[in-house]
Amino acid sequence: MTEGAQPTDAKDAAVEEAYADLGATTENAMEIAETSMDIVRQFVPDETLADRVRQKSVHSMGDIEFQHLLRFTGRDGTGDDEDAPVRAGARAVLEEATIVTDITMAKAGVTGRGHDCETRKAIGNGAELAEETGMTRTAASVLELDKQGVYDGAIATIGNAPTAAFALADCIEDGTRPAAIVATPVGFVKAEESRQRIREVSEKHGVPAITNVGRRGGSGLAAALTNELIHVAADVRTDELELDLAAEVRAARANDGAIEDGGGR
């Protein structure tokens, strides 16, 4: 064995911990993933927790401009700045909260590494309610799981079904409090409206949420953003990151800017 080289098992463990967000498990995959993110960072700021999510959205969508379409709403125990949903989601991961996706595709995209959270899908629940009322299966699934208390304290990830987002918003109005929401349902029929509805209840009730504007989105994006929450939590766990630091840095910079503006008068 070359001097300083790690045993294979140790290498695998290190790769798994460092690249849980990207899914890279081989040397070549790691190189590709790092190169890709290095390119993304040339176009997307790298100063805050919200910036990390923006980077992930660009990486997932292959579109540099998509960073401008994300919205961060709600608040956590630290504040209501745009990092709040990221902090809340990362804390939920550290507390091993359940991750609940709307459909199978989003669940398949959420990494199984770097966390000890249960990941489950809503679809498949509430079949009787859907048949009785005629509502979509995803909406009925959300309502059924909410009746069981599944969404309280959970990370709610919605990447496909606008009706699931509307149903979750109604549950929040009725008192349900997810730890964090990632909602990027895609499509031409009420997709934008469903995300706007999530933002409305997020701001009204303080529930931390990450959404986007426009018609684009999808399960791949929702899973990628959820994976970034997991990656942030992993960095906290290994003492590479303090969750509140980004907000403090932003406040300090804003204060410095105000002082400079005042000094120039």
MIDOSE-1310 file (N, C-alpha, C; in nm, 2 decimals, decimal comma, always signed):
residues 265
mteg	+0,08/-0,12/+0,00/+0,00/+0,00/+0,00/+0,09/+0,12/+0,00; +0,05/+0,22/-0,08/+0,13/+0,35/-0,09/+0,13/+0,42/+0,05; +0,24/+0,48/+0,09/+0,25/+0,55/+0,21/+0,14/+0,66/+0,22; +0,07/+0,66/+0,33/-0,03/+0,76/+0,35/-0,17/+0,73/+0,29
aqpt	-0,17/+0,62/+0,21/-0,30/+0,58/+0,15/-0,39/+0,52/+0,25; -0,52/+0,54/+0,23/-0,62/+0,48/+0,32/-0,66/+0,34/+0,28; -0,70/+0,26/+0,37/-0,75/+0,13/+0,33/-0,88/+0,15/+0,25; -0,92/+0,06/+0,17/-1,03/+0,07/+0,08/-1,16/+0,11/+0,16
dakd	-1,18/+0,04/+0,27/-1,30/+0,07/+0,35/-1,30/+0,21/+0,40; -1,19/+0,26/+0,44/-1,17/+0,40/+0,49/-1,20/+0,50/+0,38; -1,14/+0,47/+0,26/-1,16/+0,55/+0,15/-1,31/+0,56/+0,11; -1,38/+0,45/+0,11/-1,52/+0,45/+0,08/-1,60/+0,53/+0,18
aave	-1,56/+0,52/+0,31/-1,63/+0,59/+0,41/-1,61/+0,74/+0,39; -1,49/+0,78/+0,36/-1,46/+0,92/+0,34/-1,53/+0,98/+0,22; -1,54/+0,90/+0,11/-1,61/+0,95/-0,01/-1,76/+0,96/+0,03; -1,81/+0,86/+0,10/-1,95/+0,86/+0,13/-1,99/+0,98/+0,21
eaya	-1,90/+1,02/+0,31/-1,93/+1,13/+0,39/-1,92/+1,26/+0,32; -1,82/+1,28/+0,24/-1,79/+1,40/+0,17/-1,88/+1,43/+0,06; -1,93/+1,33/-0,01/-2,00/+1,35/-0,13/-2,14/+1,29/-0,12; -2,20/+1,29/+0,00/-2,34/+1,24/+0,01/-2,44/+1,31/-0,07
dlga	-2,41/+1,44/-0,09/-2,50/+1,52/-0,17/-2,50/+1,49/-0,31; -2,39/+1,45/-0,37/-2,37/+1,44/-0,51/-2,38/+1,29/-0,55; -2,37/+1,20/-0,46/-2,38/+1,06/-0,49/-2,26/+1,00/-0,55; -2,15/+1,07/-0,55/-2,02/+1,02/-0,61/-1,96/+0,92/-0,52
tten	-1,92/+0,80/-0,57/-1,87/+0,70/-0,49/-1,74/+0,64/-0,54; -1,69/+0,69/-0,65/-1,56/+0,65/-0,71/-1,47/+0,77/-0,74; -1,35/+0,75/-0,76/-1,25/+0,86/-0,78/-1,29/+0,94/-0,90; -1,33/+0,87/-1,01/-1,37/+0,95/-1,13/-1,49/+1,03/-1,11
amei	-1,59/+0,96/-1,04/-1,72/+1,03/-1,01/-1,69/+1,16/-0,93; -1,60/+1,14/-0,83/-1,57/+1,25/-0,74/-1,51/+1,37/-0,82; -1,42/+1,34/-0,91/-1,36/+1,44/-0,99/-1,46/+1,51/-1,08; -1,55/+1,44/-1,14/-1,65/+1,50/-1,22/-1,74/+1,59/-1,14
aets	-1,78/+1,54/-1,02/-1,87/+1,62/-0,94/-1,81/+1,75/-0,89; -1,68/+1,74/-0,85/-1,61/+1,86/-0,80/-1,59/+1,96/-0,91; -1,56/+1,91/-1,03/-1,54/+2,00/-1,14/-1,67/+2,07/-1,18; -1,78/+1,99/-1,18/-1,91/+2,05/-1,21/-1,94/+2,16/-1,11
mdiv	-1,92/+2,14/-0,98/-1,95/+2,24/-0,88/-1,86/+2,35/-0,88; -1,73/+2,33/-0,92/-1,64/+2,44/-0,93/-1,69/+2,54/-1,04; -1,74/+2,48/-1,15/-1,79/+2,56/-1,26/-1,92/+2,64/-1,21; -2,00/+2,57/-1,14/-2,12/+2,64/-1,09/-2,09/+2,76/-1,00
rqfv	-1,98/+2,74/-0,92/-1,94/+2,85/-0,82/-1,89/+2,97/-0,90; -1,85/+2,95/-1,02/-1,80/+3,07/-1,10/-1,92/+3,16/-1,13; -2,04/+3,11/-1,12/-2,16/+3,19/-1,16/-2,26/+3,22/-1,05; -2,24/+3,14/-0,94/-2,34/+3,15/-0,83/-2,26/+3,19/-0,71
pdet	-2,30/+3,29/-0,63/-2,23/+3,33/-0,51/-2,21/+3,21/-0,41; -2,11/+3,22/-0,33/-2,08/+3,11/-0,23/-2,06/+3,17/-0,09; -2,15/+3,25/-0,05/-2,14/+3,32/+0,08/-2,23/+3,27/+0,19; -2,35/+3,22/+0,15/-2,45/+3,19/+0,25/-2,51/+3,05/+0,23
ladr	-2,58/+3,01/+0,33/-2,65/+2,88/+0,31/-2,75/+2,88/+0,20; -2,82/+2,99/+0,18/-2,91/+3,00/+0,06/-2,83/+2,99/-0,07; -2,71/+3,04/-0,07/-2,63/+3,03/-0,19/-2,60/+2,88/-0,22; -2,58/+2,80/-0,12/-2,55/+2,66/-0,14/-2,67/+2,59/-0,21
vrqk	-2,79/+2,63/-0,17/-2,91/+2,58/-0,23/-2,92/+2,63/-0,38; -2,89/+2,76/-0,40/-2,89/+2,81/-0,53/-2,80/+2,74/-0,62; -2,68/+2,71/-0,57/-2,58/+2,63/-0,65/-2,63/+2,50/-0,69; -2,70/+2,43/-0,59/-2,75/+2,30/-0,61/-2,86/+2,30/-0,72
svhs	-2,94/+2,41/-0,72/-3,05/+2,42/-0,82/-2,99/+2,44/-0,96; -2,88/+2,52/-0,97/-2,82/+2,53/-1,10/-2,75/+2,40/-1,15; -2,69/+2,33/-1,05/-2,63/+2,21/-1,08/-2,73/+2,10/-1,13; -2,85/+2,11/-1,07/-2,95/+2,01/-1,10/-3,02/+2,04/-1,23
mgdi	-3,05/+2,17/-1,26/-3,12/+2,21/-1,37/-3,03/+2,24/-1,50; -2,90/+2,26/-1,48/-2,81/+2,29/-1,59/-2,84/+2,42/-1,64; -2,89/+2,51/-1,56/-2,92/+2,65/-1,60/-2,88/+2,75/-1,50; -2,78/+2,83/-1,54/-2,72/+2,93/-1,45/-2,83/+3,03/-1,40
efqh	-2,92/+3,06/-1,49/-3,02/+3,16/-1,45/-3,12/+3,11/-1,35; -3,13/+2,98/-1,33/-3,23/+2,93/-1,24/-3,21/+2,98/-1,09; -3,09/+3,01/-1,06/-3,06/+3,06/-0,92/-3,15/+3,18/-0,88; -3,19/+3,25/-0,98/-3,27/+3,37/-0,95/-3,42/+3,34/-0,93
llrf	-3,46/+3,21/-0,96/-3,60/+3,17/-0,95/-3,63/+3,11/-0,81; -3,53/+3,09/-0,73/-3,56/+3,03/-0,60/-3,61/+3,14/-0,50; -3,70/+3,09/-0,41/-3,76/+3,18/-0,30/-3,74/+3,11/-0,17; -3,70/+3,19/-0,07/-3,68/+3,14/+0,07/-3,77/+3,21/+0,16
tgrd	-3,86/+3,14/+0,23/-3,96/+3,21/+0,31/-3,97/+3,14/+0,45; -4,04/+3,20/+0,54/-4,06/+3,14/+0,67/-3,95/+3,19/+0,77; -3,95/+3,13/+0,88/-3,85/+3,16/+0,98/-3,81/+3,04/+1,07; -3,70/+3,05/+1,14/-3,66/+2,95/+1,24/-3,63/+3,02/+1,37
gtgd	-3,56/+2,95/+1,46/-3,53/+3,01/+1,59/-3,43/+3,12/+1,58; -3,36/+3,13/+1,47/-3,25/+3,23/+1,45/-3,31/+3,36/+1,39; -3,40/+3,34/+1,30/-3,45/+3,46/+1,23/-3,54/+3,43/+1,11; -3,57/+3,53/+1,03/-3,65/+3,51/+0,91/-3,57/+3,55/+0,78
deda	-3,44/+3,54/+0,79/-3,36/+3,57/+0,67/-3,37/+3,45/+0,57; -3,31/+3,47/+0,45/-3,33/+3,36/+0,35/-3,26/+3,23/+0,39; -3,17/+3,23/+0,48/-3,10/+3,11/+0,53/-3,19/+3,03/+0,62; -3,30/+3,09/+0,67/-3,39/+3,02/+0,77/-3,43/+2,88/+0,72
pvra	-3,49/+2,87/+0,60/-3,53/+2,73/+0,56/-3,42/+2,63/+0,55; -3,30/+2,68/+0,52/-3,19/+2,59/+0,51/-3,14/+2,54/+0,65; -3,14/+2,64/+0,74/-3,10/+2,60/+0,88/-3,21/+2,51/+0,94; -3,33/+2,54/+0,91/-3,44/+2,45/+0,97/-3,44/+2,31/+0,91
gara	-3,41/+2,30/+0,78/-3,41/+2,17/+0,72/-3,29/+2,09/+0,77; -3,17/+2,16/+0,78/-3,05/+2,09/+0,83/-3,07/+2,04/+0,97; -3,13/+2,13/+1,06/-3,16/+2,09/+1,19/-3,25/+1,97/+1,20; -3,35/+1,97/+1,11/-3,44/+1,85/+1,11/-3,37/+1,72/+1,07
vlee	-3,28/+1,74/+0,98/-3,20/+1,62/+0,94/-3,11/+1,57/+1,06; -3,05/+1,66/+1,13/-2,97/+1,63/+1,24/-3,06/+1,56/+1,35; -3,18/+1,60/+1,36/-3,28/+1,54/+1,46/-3,34/+1,42/+1,41; -3,30/+1,37/+1,29/-3,35/+1,25/+1,22/-3,50/+1,26/+1,20
ativ	-3,55/+1,37/+1,15/-3,69/+1,39/+1,11/-3,72/+1,30/+0,99; -3,85/+1,27/+0,97/-3,89/+1,20/+0,85/-3,89/+1,29/+0,73; -3,84/+1,24/+0,62/-3,85/+1,31/+0,49/-3,96/+1,25/+0,41; -4,06/+1,33/+0,38/-4,18/+1,28/+0,31/-4,19/+1,35/+0,17
tdit	-4,18/+1,26/+0,07/-4,19/+1,31/-0,07/-4,33/+1,29/-0,12; -4,37/+1,36/-0,23/-4,50/+1,34/-0,28/-4,51/+1,21/-0,36; -4,41/+1,18/-0,44/-4,42/+1,06/-0,53/-4,29/+0,98/-0,52; -4,30/+0,87/-0,59/-4,18/+0,77/-0,58/-4,06/+0,83/-0,64
maka	-4,07/+0,91/-0,75/-3,95/+0,96/-0,82/-3,87/+1,05/-0,73; -3,94/+1,14/-0,66/-3,87/+1,23/-0,56/-3,80/+1,15/-0,45; -3,87/+1,05/-0,40/-3,81/+0,97/-0,30/-3,69/+0,90/-0,35; -3,69/+0,85/-0,47/-3,57/+0,78/-0,53/-3,45/+0,87/-0,54
gvtg	-3,48/+1,00/-0,56/-3,37/+1,10/-0,57/-3,31/+1,14/-0,44; -3,37/+1,12/-0,33/-3,32/+1,16/-0,20/-3,21/+1,06/-0,16; -3,09/+1,11/-0,13/-2,98/+1,02/-0,10/-3,01/+0,95/+0,03; -2,96/+0,82/+0,03/-2,98/+0,74/+0,15/-2,86/+0,75/+0,24
rghd	-2,76/+0,83/+0,20/-2,63/+0,84/+0,28/-2,62/+0,98/+0,35; -2,54/+0,98/+0,45/-2,52/+1,11/+0,52/-2,62/+1,15/+0,62; -2,72/+1,06/+0,65/-2,83/+1,09/+0,74/-2,89/+0,96/+0,79; -2,97/+0,98/+0,90/-3,04/+0,86/+0,96/-3,19/+0,89/+0,96
cetr	-3,24/+0,97/+0,86/-3,38/+1,00/+0,85/-3,45/+0,89/+0,78; -3,58/+0,86/+0,82/-3,66/+0,78/+0,74/-3,71/+0,86/+0,62; -3,71/+0,80/+0,50/-3,76/+0,87/+0,38/-3,88/+0,79/+0,33; -3,99/+0,85/+0,32/-4,11/+0,78/+0,27/-4,19/+0,87/+0,17
kaig	-4,27/+0,81/+0,10/-4,35/+0,88/-0,01/-4,50/+0,88/+0,04; -4,56/+0,99/+0,00/-4,71/+1,00/+0,03/-4,79/+0,92/-0,06; -4,76/+0,92/-0,19/-4,85/+0,85/-0,29/-4,86/+0,70/-0,25; -4,98/+0,65/-0,26/-5,01/+0,52/-0,21/-5,10/+0,51/-0,09
ngae	-5,11/+0,63/-0,02/-5,19/+0,64/+0,09/-5,32/+0,72/+0,05; -5,43/+0,70/+0,12/-5,55/+0,78/+0,09/-5,62/+0,74/-0,03; -5,61/+0,61/-0,07/-5,68/+0,57/-0,19/-5,83/+0,58/-0,18; -5,88/+0,55/-0,06/-6,03/+0,55/-0,04/-6,08/+0,70/-0,05
laee	-6,00/+0,79/+0,01/-6,04/+0,93/+0,01/-6,04/+0,98/-0,14; -5,95/+0,94/-0,21/-5,94/+0,98/-0,35/-6,06/+0,93/-0,43; -6,10/+0,81/-0,41/-6,21/+0,74/-0,48/-6,34/+0,81/-0,44; -6,35/+0,84/-0,31/-6,48/+0,90/-0,26/-6,50/+1,04/-0,30
tgmt	-6,39/+1,12/-0,31/-6,41/+1,26/-0,34/-6,37/+1,30/-0,48; -6,30/+1,21/-0,55/-6,25/+1,25/-0,68/-6,13/+1,33/-0,69; -6,07/+1,37/-0,57/-5,95/+1,45/-0,57/-5,83/+1,36/-0,62; -5,72/+1,42/-0,65/-5,61/+1,35/-0,70/-5,55/+1,26/-0,59
rtaa	-5,48/+1,15/-0,63/-5,43/+1,06/-0,54/-5,32/+1,12/-0,45; -5,24/+1,22/-0,51/-5,14/+1,28/-0,43/-5,20/+1,37/-0,32; -5,30/+1,45/-0,36/-5,37/+1,53/-0,26/-5,43/+1,45/-0,15; -5,49/+1,34/-0,18/-5,55/+1,25/-0,08/-5,44/+1,18/+0,00
svle	-5,33/+1,15/-0,06/-5,22/+1,09/+0,02/-5,17/+1,19/+0,12; -5,15/+1,32/+0,09/-5,10/+1,42/+0,18/-5,20/+1,43/+0,30; -5,33/+1,44/+0,27/-5,43/+1,45/+0,37/-5,43/+1,33/+0,46; -5,42/+1,21/+0,41/-5,42/+1,09/+0,49/-5,30/+1,09/+0,58
ldkq	-5,18/+1,12/+0,53/-5,06/+1,12/+0,62/-5,07/+1,23/+0,72; -5,13/+1,34/+0,68/-5,14/+1,45/+0,78/-5,23/+1,41/+0,89; -5,34/+1,33/+0,86/-5,43/+1,28/+0,96/-5,35/+1,19/+1,06; -5,25/+1,13/+1,02/-5,17/+1,04/+1,10/-5,06/+1,12/+1,17
gvyd	-5,05/+1,25/+1,15/-4,94/+1,33/+1,21/-4,81/+1,32/+1,15; -4,80/+1,27/+1,03/-4,67/+1,24/+0,97/-4,59/+1,37/+0,94; -4,67/+1,47/+0,90/-4,60/+1,60/+0,85/-4,55/+1,69/+0,96; -4,60/+1,67/+1,08/-4,56/+1,76/+1,19/-4,41/+1,73/+1,22
gaia	-4,32/+1,83/+1,21/-4,18/+1,81/+1,23/-4,10/+1,74/+1,12; -4,17/+1,72/+1,01/-4,10/+1,65/+0,90/-4,05/+1,74/+0,80; -3,97/+1,69/+0,71/-3,92/+1,77/+0,59/-4,02/+1,72/+0,48; -4,10/+1,82/+0,43/-4,20/+1,79/+0,33/-4,14/+1,82/+0,19
tign	-4,12/+1,73/+0,10/-4,06/+1,75/-0,03/-4,17/+1,72/-0,14; -4,20/+1,82/-0,21/-4,30/+1,80/-0,32/-4,23/+1,85/-0,45; -4,22/+1,75/-0,55/-4,15/+1,79/-0,67/-4,24/+1,77/-0,79; -4,36/+1,71/-0,78/-4,43/+1,67/-0,90/-4,57/+1,73/-0,90
apta	-4,65/+1,71/-0,79/-4,79/+1,74/-0,79/-4,83/+1,87/-0,73; -4,88/+1,96/-0,81/-4,94/+2,09/-0,75/-5,05/+2,06/-0,65; -5,13/+1,96/-0,67/-5,24/+1,93/-0,58/-5,19/+1,89/-0,44; -5,07/+1,82/-0,44/-5,01/+1,79/-0,31/-4,97/+1,91/-0,24
afal	-4,92/+2,01/-0,31/-4,88/+2,14/-0,25/-5,00/+2,21/-0,19; -5,10/+2,21/-0,27/-5,23/+2,28/-0,22/-5,28/+2,21/-0,09; -5,28/+2,08/-0,10/-5,32/+2,00/+0,02/-5,24/+2,03/+0,14; -5,11/+2,03/+0,12/-5,02/+2,06/+0,24/-5,04/+2,20/+0,29
adci	-5,06/+2,29/+0,20/-5,09/+2,43/+0,25/-5,22/+2,43/+0,33; -5,32/+2,36/+0,29/-5,44/+2,35/+0,37/-5,42/+2,29/+0,51; -5,33/+2,19/+0,51/-5,30/+2,13/+0,64/-5,23/+2,22/+0,73; -5,14/+2,31/+0,68/-5,07/+2,41/+0,75/-5,17/+2,51/+0,81
edgt	-5,26/+2,55/+0,73/-5,36/+2,64/+0,78/-5,44/+2,58/+0,89; -5,45/+2,45/+0,90/-5,53/+2,38/+1,00/-5,44/+2,35/+1,12; -5,31/+2,39/+1,12/-5,22/+2,37/+1,23/-5,10/+2,28/+1,22; -5,09/+2,21/+1,11/-4,97/+2,12/+1,09/-4,85/+2,21/+1,07
rpaa	-4,74/+2,16/+1,13/-4,62/+2,24/+1,12/-4,50/+2,15/+1,08; -4,47/+2,14/+0,95/-4,35/+2,07/+0,90/-4,23/+2,15/+0,95; -4,12/+2,08/+0,97/-3,99/+2,14/+1,00/-3,94/+2,23/+0,89; -3,96/+2,18/+0,77/-3,92/+2,26/+0,65/-3,99/+2,20/+0,53
ivat	-4,01/+2,28/+0,43/-4,07/+2,24/+0,30/-3,98/+2,27/+0,18; -3,97/+2,18/+0,09/-3,91/+2,20/-0,04/-4,02/+2,17/-0,14; -4,07/+2,27/-0,21/-4,18/+2,26/-0,30/-4,15/+2,31/-0,44; -4,13/+2,22/-0,53/-4,10/+2,27/-0,67/-4,19/+2,19/-0,77
pvgf	-4,32/+2,18/-0,75/-4,40/+2,10/-0,84/-4,40/+2,17/-0,98; -4,40/+2,09/-1,08/-4,38/+2,14/-1,22/-4,51/+2,12/-1,30; -4,52/+2,21/-1,40/-4,63/+2,19/-1,50/-4,70/+2,32/-1,54; -4,80/+2,31/-1,62/-4,87/+2,42/-1,67/-5,00/+2,45/-1,60
vkae	-5,05/+2,35/-1,52/-5,18/+2,36/-1,46/-5,16/+2,38/-1,31; -5,17/+2,51/-1,27/-5,17/+2,55/-1,12/-5,04/+2,51/-1,05; -4,93/+2,48/-1,13/-4,80/+2,46/-1,06/-4,75/+2,59/-0,99; -4,75/+2,70/-1,07/-4,70/+2,82/-1,01/-4,79/+2,87/-0,90
esrq	-4,92/+2,85/-0,91/-5,02/+2,89/-0,81/-5,00/+2,81/-0,68; -4,96/+2,68/-0,70/-4,95/+2,59/-0,58/-4,82/+2,63/-0,50; -4,72/+2,67/-0,57/-4,60/+2,72/-0,50/-4,62/+2,85/-0,43; -4,70/+2,94/-0,50/-4,73/+3,07/-0,44/-4,81/+3,04/-0,31
rire	-4,90/+2,95/-0,32/-4,98/+2,91/-0,20/-4,89/+2,87/-0,08; -4,79/+2,79/-0,11/-4,70/+2,74/-0,01/-4,63/+2,86/+0,05; -4,58/+2,96/-0,04/-4,52/+3,08/+0,01/-4,61/+3,16/+0,10; -4,74/+3,17/+0,07/-4,83/+3,24/+0,15/-4,84/+3,18/+0,29
vsek	-4,86/+3,05/+0,30/-4,88/+2,99/+0,43/-4,75/+2,99/+0,51; -4,64/+2,98/+0,43/-4,51/+2,99/+0,49/-4,48/+3,12/+0,56; -4,52/+3,23/+0,49/-4,50/+3,36/+0,55/-4,60/+3,39/+0,66; -4,72/+3,34/+0,64/-4,83/+3,37/+0,74/-4,80/+3,29/+0,87
hgvp	-4,75/+3,17/+0,86/-4,74/+3,08/+0,98/-4,59/+3,06/+1,02; -4,50/+3,12/+0,94/-4,36/+3,10/+0,98/-4,29/+2,97/+0,94; -4,36/+2,89/+0,87/-4,31/+2,76/+0,83/-4,20/+2,78/+0,73; -4,08/+2,73/+0,75/-3,96/+2,75/+0,66/-3,99/+2,68/+0,53
aitn	-3,97/+2,74/+0,41/-4,00/+2,68/+0,28/-3,90/+2,73/+0,18; -3,87/+2,64/+0,09/-3,79/+2,67/-0,03/-3,88/+2,64/-0,15; -3,90/+2,74/-0,24/-3,98/+2,72/-0,35/-3,92/+2,79/-0,47; -3,98/+2,78/-0,59/-3,93/+2,85/-0,70/-4,05/+2,92/-0,78
vgrr	-4,02/+3,02/-0,86/-4,12/+3,08/-0,94/-4,11/+3,03/-1,08; -4,22/+3,05/-1,16/-4,21/+3,00/-1,30/-4,27/+2,86/-1,31; -4,27/+2,81/-1,44/-4,34/+2,68/-1,46/-4,24/+2,56/-1,44; -4,12/+2,59/-1,43/-4,02/+2,48/-1,42/-4,01/+2,43/-1,28
ggsg	-3,94/+2,32/-1,26/-3,93/+2,25/-1,13/-3,91/+2,10/-1,15; -3,98/+2,02/-1,07/-3,98/+1,88/-1,09/-3,92/+1,80/-0,97; -3,94/+1,67/-0,98/-3,89/+1,58/-0,87/-3,74/+1,58/-0,86; -3,67/+1,59/-0,97/-3,52/+1,59/-0,96/-3,47/+1,71/-0,89
laaa	-3,53/+1,82/-0,91/-3,49/+1,95/-0,84/-3,53/+1,94/-0,70; -3,65/+1,89/-0,66/-3,69/+1,88/-0,52/-3,59/+1,79/-0,45; -3,56/+1,68/-0,51/-3,47/+1,58/-0,44/-3,33/+1,64/-0,42; -3,28/+1,72/-0,53/-3,15/+1,78/-0,52/-3,14/+1,88/-0,41
ltne	-3,25/+1,96/-0,39/-3,25/+2,07/-0,29/-3,26/+2,00/-0,15; -3,34/+1,89/-0,14/-3,34/+1,82/-0,02/-3,21/+1,76/+0,02; -3,14/+1,71/-0,08/-3,00/+1,65/-0,06/-2,91/+1,76/-0,01; -2,93/+1,88/-0,05/-2,84/+1,99/-0,01/-2,86/+2,02/+0,14
lihv	-2,99/+2,01/+0,19/-3,02/+2,02/+0,33/-2,94/+1,91/+0,41; -2,94/+1,79/+0,35/-2,87/+1,68/+0,41/-2,72/+1,70/+0,41; -2,67/+1,76/+0,31/-2,52/+1,79/+0,30/-2,49/+1,90/+0,40; -2,57/+2,00/+0,41/-2,54/+2,11/+0,51/-2,54/+2,04/+0,65
aadv	-2,64/+1,96/+0,68/-2,64/+1,89/+0,81/-2,51/+1,81/+0,83; -2,47/+1,74/+0,73/-2,34/+1,66/+0,74/-2,22/+1,75/+0,77; -2,22/+1,87/+0,71/-2,11/+1,96/+0,74/-2,12/+2,01/+0,89; -2,24/+2,03/+0,94/-2,25/+2,07/+1,08/-2,20/+1,95/+1,17
rtde	-2,24/+1,83/+1,13/-2,21/+1,72/+1,21/-2,05/+1,70/+1,22; -1,98/+1,73/+1,12/-1,84/+1,72/+1,12/-1,76/+1,85/+1,16; -1,84/+1,94/+1,21/-1,78/+2,07/+1,26/-1,72/+2,15/+1,15; -1,76/+2,13/+1,02/-1,71/+2,21/+0,91/-1,80/+2,34/+0,90
leld	-1,91/+2,34/+0,96/-2,01/+2,45/+0,94/-2,08/+2,48/+1,07; -2,10/+2,61/+1,10/-2,20/+2,65/+1,21/-2,32/+2,71/+1,14; -2,43/+2,65/+1,18/-2,56/+2,69/+1,11/-2,59/+2,84/+1,11; -2,56/+2,90/+1,22/-2,59/+3,04/+1,24/-2,49/+3,14/+1,18
laae	-2,38/+3,09/+1,14/-2,27/+3,17/+1,09/-2,31/+3,26/+0,97; -2,38/+3,20/+0,87/-2,41/+3,27/+0,75/-2,50/+3,39/+0,78; -2,59/+3,38/+0,87/-2,68/+3,49/+0,91/-2,60/+3,60/+0,98; -2,50/+3,56/+1,06/-2,42/+3,66/+1,13/-2,33/+3,73/+1,04
vraa	-2,27/+3,66/+0,94/-2,19/+3,72/+0,84/-2,27/+3,82/+0,76; -2,39/+3,78/+0,72/-2,47/+3,87/+0,64/-2,51/+4,00/+0,72; -2,54/+3,98/+0,85/-2,57/+4,10/+0,93/-2,45/+4,19/+0,94; -2,33/+4,13/+0,96/-2,21/+4,21/+0,98/-2,18/+4,29/+0,85
rand	-2,20/+4,23/+0,73/-2,17/+4,29/+0,61/-2,27/+4,40/+0,58; -2,40/+4,38/+0,62/-2,50/+4,48/+0,60/-2,47/+4,60/+0,69; -2,42/+4,57/+0,81/-2,39/+4,68/+0,90/-2,27/+4,76/+0,85; -2,17/+4,69/+0,80/-2,05/+4,76/+0,74/-2,09/+4,85/+0,62
gaie	-2,19/+4,80/+0,54/-2,23/+4,87/+0,43/-2,31/+5,00/+0,47; -2,39/+4,99/+0,58/-2,46/+5,10/+0,63/-2,36/+5,21/+0,68; -2,26/+5,16/+0,75/-2,16/+5,25/+0,81/-2,09/+5,33/+0,69; -2,05/+5,25/+0,59/-1,98/+5,31/+0,47/-2,07/+5,42/+0,41
dggg	-2,20/+5,38/+0,39/-2,29/+5,48/+0,33/-2,31/+5,60/+0,41; -2,31/+5,58/+0,55/-2,33/+5,70/+0,64/-2,20/+5,78/+0,63; -2,09/+5,72/+0,62/-1,96/+5,79/+0,62/-1,94/+5,87/+0,50; -2,01/+5,84/+0,39/-2,00/+5,90/+0,26/-2,08/+6,03/+0,25
r	-2,18/+6,05/+0,35/-2,27/+6,16/+0,33/-2,20/+6,29/+0,38
